[in-house]
């Protein structure tokens, strides 16, 4: 992708996180990106294509972060702790990623299922973590999506509240949050 394309995607993410899907137009994106509205259509077929490509970029960003911080040779509990802290640190550095998540979660079901499948393919190491944990009887025998929801979505929600200024979380509290999330999916606690 070209740098103009990246600028347009960054502008879309910023507007999505602050205004929601229905709070901005293609013209608003172009203005935020500092490009002509017609320029946007050189890179994206329409608004839906722009949103789909933005979702793909976000998933790729999250997957790259998880791969970059992945540590082999750790216990499953330590791997989970590393994953939880990686998500947290990413969201604190790049809050729009998390603040836009709720918007994607409320897309029409057919589109949501399609985006969900793309995310599963990109986040394969995360789902391999769940499979390995079940195989070794270290995680509860639940489907991947349930393990993800129980293990990581509470961390996401607490991070969202932290970003919105609703709660304070220091390093000690974060460690307790990650431990509690681990306990939700583990056969044994940390």
ABEGO torsion letter per residue (X at the ends): XBAAAAAAAAAAAAAAAAAEAAABBAAAAAAAAGBBAAAAAAABABAAAAAAAAAAAAAAAAAAAAAAABBBGBBAAAAAAAAAAAAAAAAAABAAAAAAAAAAAABBAAAAAAAAAAAAAAAAAAAAAAAAAAAAGABBBBBAAAAAAAAAAAAAAAAAAAAAGABBBBAAAAAAAAAAAAAAABABBX
